[in-house]
């Protein structure tokens, strides 16, 4: 194999790891919100434990990318691909952290509490997962046009977060239990909003990869 074909094969391995990391982060958010909605402590604990797997995948991507830089000394587009891989891996790991934070919040909720999950949190979760899947698709296909659409989607998530907070604290809180529940819901909405921010960062990285230009979609 030529040096070029070896580099291409190794780069493909890095890209496949990024896709694997993206799927893990998406699954973590879905399970974390599921644990929150169902007051499922076992599922919440599983999300927290699986975050170590997400951390290991990111570390593996970092090691592979830095090794390629040292061995191949890539320039131009090839170097941009490796820099982008490192940036995206970091954002995906942070997305996993936000899912873990939601799972940790789920463990704090009383299983016998009559207070329900704010319904808009489920809508935010679905939108954030849709964004994450599209971001992985944009990365896989090196589709800058798709990545540029994330500005509008991120605005929708931000608007939902603001609405949730306003609704949670619009009425007078009567007791400490209701106040704690409202705070937990607000924090979880914030974690989803941050998850979506990192997805938008990935879209920005895709634009950089394809066009070599920095842009601000968030």
MODALIN-V765418 format. One record per backbone hydrogen bond with DSSP energy under -0.5 kcal/mol. NH is the residue of the N-H (numbers start at 1). CO is the residue of the C=O. E is the energy in kcal/mol with one decimal. If there is no record, write none. Layout:
# MODALIN-V765418
NH|CO|E + NH|CO|E
This chain:
# MODALIN-V765418
6|2|-2.3 + 7|3|-2.2 + 8|4|-2.3 + 9|5|-2.2 + 10|6|-2.4 + 11|7|-2.7 + 12|8|-1.9 + 13|9|-1.5 + 14|10|-1.7 + 15|11|-2.5 + 16|12|-2.4 + 17|13|-1.9 + 18|14|-1.9 + 19|15|-2.1 + 20|16|-2.2 + 21|17|-2.5 + 22|18|-2.6 + 23|19|-2.3 + 24|20|-1.9 + 25|21|-2.2 + 26|22|-2.3 + 27|23|-2.5 + 28|24|-2.0 + 29|25|-1.9 + 30|26|-2.2 + 31|27|-2.6 + 32|28|-2.4 + 33|29|-2.5 + 34|30|-1.9 + 35|31|-2.7 + 36|32|-2.0 + 37|33|-2.6 + 38|34|-2.3 + 39|35|-0.9 + 40|35|-1.7 + 41|39|-1.0 + 44|40|-2.0 + 45|41|-2.5 + 46|42|-1.9 + 47|43|-2.0 + 48|44|-2.0 + 49|45|-2.5 + 50|46|-2.5 + 51|47|-1.0 + 51|48|-0.5 + 52|49|-1.4 + 53|50|-0.8 + 54|50|-1.7 + 55|51|-2.3 + 56|52|-1.9 + 57|53|-2.2 + 58|54|-2.2 + 59|55|-2.2 + 60|56|-2.3 + 61|57|-2.4 + 62|58|-2.5 + 63|59|-2.6 + 64|60|-2.5 + 65|61|-2.8 + 66|62|-2.6 + 67|63|-2.0 + 68|64|-2.1 + 69|65|-2.1 + 70|66|-2.2 + 71|67|-2.5 + 72|68|-2.8 + 73|68|-0.6 + 73|69|-1.4 + 78|75|-1.2 + 79|75|-0.8 + 80|76|-2.1 + 81|77|-2.2 + 82|78|-1.6 + 83|79|-2.5 + 84|80|-2.5 + 85|81|-2.0 + 86|82|-2.1 + 87|83|-2.1 + 88|84|-2.9 + 89|85|-2.4 + 90|86|-1.8 + 91|87|-2.0 + 92|88|-2.6 + 93|89|-2.0 + 94|90|-1.9 + 95|91|-2.0 + 96|92|-1.9 + 97|93|-1.7 + 98|94|-2.0 + 99|95|-1.9 + 100|96|-2.3 + 101|97|-2.2 + 102|98|-1.7 + 103|99|-2.1 + 104|100|-2.5 + 105|101|-1.9 + 106|102|-2.2 + 107|103|-1.3 + 108|104|-0.5 + 108|105|-1.4 + 109|105|-0.7 + 109|106|-0.8 + 113|110|-1.4 + 121|118|-1.7 + 122|118|-0.6 + 122|119|-0.7 + 123|119|-1.1 + 124|120|-2.5 + 125|121|-2.5 + 126|122|-2.3 + 127|123|-2.2 + 128|124|-2.7 + 129|125|-2.4 + 130|126|-2.2 + 131|127|-2.4 + 132|128|-2.3 + 133|129|-2.5 + 134|130|-2.0 + 135|131|-2.4 + 136|132|-2.2 + 137|133|-1.9 + 138|134|-2.7 + 139|135|-2.3 + 140|136|-2.8 + 141|137|-2.5 + 142|138|-0.6 + 142|139|-0.6 + 143|138|-2.4 + 144|142|-0.9 + 147|143|-1.7 + 148|144|-1.9 + 149|146|-1.3 + 150|147|-1.6 + 151|148|-0.7 + 152|149|-0.6 + 153|149|-1.1 + 154|150|-2.6 + 155|151|-1.7 + 156|152|-1.7 + 157|153|-1.7 + 158|154|-2.4 + 159|155|-2.4 + 160|156|-2.0 + 161|157|-2.3 + 162|158|-2.2 + 163|159|-2.2 + 164|160|-2.4 + 165|161|-2.2 + 166|162|-2.2 + 167|163|-2.6 + 168|164|-2.6 + 169|165|-1.7 + 170|167|-0.7 + 171|167|-0.5 + 174|172|-0.5 + 179|175|-1.9 + 180|176|-2.7 + 181|177|-2.1 + 182|178|-2.4 + 183|179|-2.3 + 184|180|-2.4 + 185|181|-2.4 + 186|182|-2.4 + 187|183|-2.5 + 188|184|-2.3 + 189|185|-2.4 + 190|186|-2.0 + 191|187|-2.3 + 192|188|-2.0 + 193|189|-2.2 + 194|190|-2.4 + 195|191|-2.3 + 196|192|-2.4 + 197|193|-1.7 + 198|194|-2.1 + 199|195|-1.6 + 200|196|-2.3 + 201|197|-1.8 + 202|198|-1.7 + 203|199|-1.9 + 204|200|-2.2 + 205|201|-2.1 + 206|202|-2.0 + 207|203|-2.0 + 208|204|-2.1 + 209|205|-2.4 + 210|206|-2.6 + 211|207|-3.0 + 212|207|-0.6 + 212|208|-1.9 + 213|207|-0.6 + 217|215|-0.6
